[in-house]
Amino acid sequence: MAKFRDIKILQKFAAVHASSHNHFNLDRHLNRRDIFKRNRSAALAEWRQHAA
């Protein structure tokens, strides 16, 4: 995360990354919805921790 000097650039990168990850995510249909949502929440929390 040290590459991102500006928080706006980090947010834009995170948005694009999440969008493409969701589009090409093959695990989505293999897991139950509650497991998928728990994993996505954990990933979002990790992103927020790195951004802080």
C-alpha positions in Angstrom: 0.0 0.0 0.0 3.0 2.3 0.2 2.8 2.8 -3.6 -0.4 4.8 -3.1 0.5 8.3 -2.0 -3.0 9.6 -2.5 -6.0 8.0 -0.8 -8.2 8.8 -3.8 -6.0 6.7 -6.1 -6.1 3.8 -3.5 -9.9 4.0 -3.4 -10.1 4.0 -7.2 -7.8 1.0 -7.4 -9.8 -0.8 -4.8 -13.1 -0.1 -6.6 -11.7 -1.3 -9.9 -10.1 -4.4 -8.4 -13.3 -5.3 -6.5 -15.4 -4.9 -9.6 -13.1 -7.1 -11.8 -12.7 -9.6 -9.0 -16.4 -10.0 -8.6 -16.9 -10.3 -12.4 -14.3 -13.1 -12.7 -14.8 -14.7 -9.3 -15.4 -18.4 -9.9 -15.8 -19.3 -6.2 -19.1 -17.4 -6.1 -21.2 -20.2 -7.4 -19.3 -22.9 -5.5 -20.0 -21.6 -2.0 -23.1 -20.9 -0.2 -24.2 -17.3 0.1 -23.5 -16.9 3.8 -19.9 -18.3 3.3 -19.4 -16.1 0.3 -20.6 -13.0 2.2 -18.4 -13.8 5.2 -15.3 -14.1 3.0 -16.1 -10.9 1.2 -16.6 -9.1 4.5 -13.2 -10.3 5.7 -11.6 -9.1 2.5 -13.2 -5.7 2.8 -12.0 -5.4 6.5 -8.5 -6.3 5.4 -8.6 -3.6 2.7 -9.8 -1.0 5.2 -7.0 -2.0 7.6 -4.4 -1.6 4.9 -5.9 1.8 3.8 -5.9 3.2 7.3 
